[in-house]
Amino acid sequence: MLEVENLWVRYGTVEAVKGVSFTVSAGSIVSLIGANGAGKTTSLRALTGLVQPGAGELRFESTSLVGLAPHQIVSLGIAHVPEGRRLFPKMTVLENLTMGAYLRPRIDVASTLTMIYEHFPILKERGRQRAGSLSGGEQQMLAIARALMSRPKLLLLDEPSMGLSPIMTAEVGKVIRQINSLRVSIILVEQNAMLALTLAQYGYVLQTGQVVMQGKAEDLLRDEGVKKAYLGL
């Protein structure tokens, strides 16, 4: 479904991503793990057109993403839940959800909203509430649901457990599995490597802008180097 080949991204003179390559198969969950500054978020931003790569190729279902604007990438079937959620805090929950469907035909919005409420009933209860007044966990659910309003084939999740309690982190994990069961492929960027590798089928370890290790998630969970560096074991 997705091929990232030799991706380079620079911020001025700083090379944030240095030749990263990875793939995502249809229906899979792939995790990118690593410390702060490893290049995880920048890789996602390149995929959604928020930064332009200095070199490399990004192909989604054989279509090159290089040079496309973010709204064009969304229309191809890629949605991005950014780090920090980036909700519209003064708008209601319903208004935030509707914003996620801005490229969908109006006739599809109601049915998509029904689907969202089936998976996120709390958002239906909070429909008229301002997004900024929700709890951290509810805001994360809203950010994910807003992205799903575009009916993506591939969902990019950037640090969905950040700032959440262990109980809410477990809830987010359940939601990610539910989304994947709907045949939505997922790239999961997480500093919580245990969560990421438990959910994913395949993982890539990034360090200072490069892939230093990759493999089946279950194998990475057993790797001694990964245990010491990222799992606190």
C-alpha positions in Angstrom: 0.0 0.0 0.0 2.7 2.5 1.0 6.4 2.6 0.0 8.8 5.1 1.5 12.2 4.9 -0.2 15.3 6.7 0.9 13.5 9.7 2.4 15.5 12.7 3.3 14.1 15.8 5.1 15.9 18.9 6.2 14.9 21.8 8.4 17.4 24.5 7.1 20.8 22.9 7.6 19.5 20.2 10.0 19.0 16.8 8.5 16.0 15.4 10.5 15.5 12.3 8.3 18.4 10.7 6.6 17.5 8.0 4.0 14.6 6.3 5.8 12.8 3.5 4.0 9.8 1.5 5.1 6.7 -0.1 3.7 3.1 -0.6 4.9 1.0 -3.5 3.6 -2.8 -3.2 3.2 -4.6 -4.0 6.5 -1.5 -3.9 8.7 -0.3 -1.9 11.6 3.3 -0.7 11.3 5.0 1.1 14.2 7.9 3.6 14.1 9.6 3.8 17.5 12.5 5.8 18.8 13.6 8.6 21.1 12.7 12.3 20.7 14.4 13.7 17.6 14.7 10.3 15.9 12.7 11.5 12.8 9.4 9.8 13.5 7.1 12.8 13.4 9.0 14.3 10.4 8.5 11.1 8.4 4.7 11.4 9.0 4.7 15.1 8.1 6.5 14.3 4.8 3.8 11.7 4.0 1.0 14.2 4.4 2.7 17.1 2.6 3.3 19.2 5.7 7.0 19.2 4.8 8.6 18.5 1.5 11.3 15.9 1.2 14.7 16.9 0.0 15.1 13.5 -1.7 13.4 10.1 -1.8 10.2 8.7 -3.1 6.8 8.3 -1.3 4.3 6.1 -3.1 0.8 5.3 -2.0 -1.0 2.7 -4.0 1.5 3.4 -6.8 0.8 7.2 -6.8 3.7 9.5 -5.9 3.0 11.8 -2.9 6.0 14.0 -3.6 4.9 17.6 -4.4 1.2 17.0 -3.5 -0.6 19.4 -1.2 -2.0 18.1 2.1 -5.7 18.2 0.9 -4.7 16.2 -2.2 -3.1 13.5 -0.1 -6.2 13.3 2.1 -8.3 12.8 -1.0 -6.2 9.8 -1.9 -7.1 8.1 1.4 -4.5 9.1 4.0 -5.4 10.8 7.2 -3.1 12.2 9.9 -3.7 12.5 13.7 -0.9 14.8 14.7 1.0 14.9 17.9 -0.8 17.1 20.4 -4.2 16.4 18.8 -4.5 19.9 17.2 -8.3 20.2 17.7 -10.2 23.4 17.3 -10.8 24.0 21.0 -13.5 26.7 20.8 -15.6 24.6 18.3 -17.9 21.9 19.4 -17.2 18.2 19.2 -19.7 17.9 16.3 -18.1 20.8 14.5 -14.6 19.3 14.8 -15.9 16.0 13.4 -17.6 17.8 10.5 -14.3 19.5 9.7 -12.8 16.1 9.2 -15.2 15.4 6.4 -14.6 18.6 4.5 -13.6 16.6 1.3 -16.4 14.1 1.5 -19.7 14.5 -0.4 -22.3 16.1 1.9 -24.6 13.1 1.5 -21.9 10.8 3.0 -21.3 12.8 6.1 -24.4 11.6 8.0 -23.7 7.9 7.5 -20.0 8.4 8.4 -21.0 10.3 11.6 -23.3 7.3 12.5 -20.4 5.0 12.1 -18.2 7.2 14.3 -20.8 7.4 17.0 -21.0 3.6 17.1 -17.3 3.4 17.8 -17.1 6.5 20.0 -20.4 6.8 21.8 -18.9 9.4 24.2 -18.5 11.8 21.3 -22.2 11.6 20.6 -22.9 12.5 24.3 -20.5 15.4 24.1 -21.6 16.6 20.6 -22.5 20.2 21.7 -19.6 20.5 24.1 -16.5 22.6 23.2 -13.6 20.4 22.3 -11.2 22.3 24.6 -13.3 21.3 27.6 -12.9 17.6 27.1 -10.6 15.4 29.1 -7.3 14.4 27.6 -8.5 11.0 26.7 -11.7 12.3 25.1 -9.7 14.8 23.1 -7.6 12.0 21.7 -10.7 10.0 20.8 -12.0 13.1 19.0 -8.8 13.7 17.1 -8.8 10.1 15.9 -12.5 10.2 15.1 -12.1 13.5 13.1 -9.4 11.8 11.0 -11.7 8.9 10.4 -14.4 11.2 9.1 -12.4 11.4 5.8 -12.8 7.6 5.4 -9.1 6.9 5.1 -7.4 3.8 3.8 -4.3 4.6 5.8 -4.3 6.4 9.2 -1.2 8.0 10.6 -1.2 8.2 14.4 1.5 10.4 16.1 1.9 9.7 19.8 -1.7 8.9 20.6 -0.9 7.9 24.2 1.0 11.1 25.0 -0.1 12.6 28.3 -2.7 9.9 29.0 -3.2 7.7 32.1 -2.4 4.0 31.8 -6.2 3.3 31.8 -6.8 5.7 28.9 -3.7 4.4 27.1 -5.2 0.9 27.2 -8.5 2.4 25.8 -6.6 4.0 23.0 -5.0 0.7 22.2 -8.4 -0.9 22.0 -9.6 1.8 19.6 -6.6 1.3 17.4 -7.4 -2.4 17.1 -11.0 -1.6 16.3 -10.0 0.8 13.5 -7.6 -1.7 12.1 -10.5 -4.3 12.1 -12.3 -2.0 9.7 -9.5 -2.6 7.1 -7.8 0.7 7.8 -4.0 0.4 7.7 -2.2 2.3 10.4 1.3 3.8 10.9 1.7 4.2 14.7 4.4 6.5 16.0 5.0 6.1 19.7 7.5 6.7 22.4 5.6 4.0 24.3 7.4 1.3 22.5 5.7 -1.5 24.5 2.2 -0.2 23.3 3.4 0.3 19.7 5.0 -3.2 19.3 2.1 -4.9 21.1 -0.3 -3.5 18.6 1.7 -3.7 15.4 2.6 -6.6 13.2 5.9 -5.0 12.0 8.1 -2.3 13.4 11.0 0.0 12.6 13.4 1.5 15.1 14.6 5.0 14.2 17.6 6.7 15.7 18.9 10.2 14.7 17.0 10.1 11.4 17.8 6.6 10.3 16.3 3.2 10.5 18.7 1.2 12.7 16.6 -2.0 13.1 13.4 -3.5 11.7 11.5 -6.7 12.0 8.3 -8.4 13.1 7.0 -6.6 16.2 7.0 -9.8 18.3 10.7 -10.2 17.4 11.6 -6.6 18.3 9.8 -7.1 21.7 12.2 -10.0 22.4 15.3 -8.2 21.2 17.7 -7.4 24.1 18.8 -4.1 22.6 15.3 -2.9 22.1 14.4 -4.0 25.6 17.2 -2.0 27.2 16.9 1.1 25.0 13.1 1.5 24.6 11.2 -0.9 26.9 13.0 -0.1 30.1 13.8 -3.7 30.7 
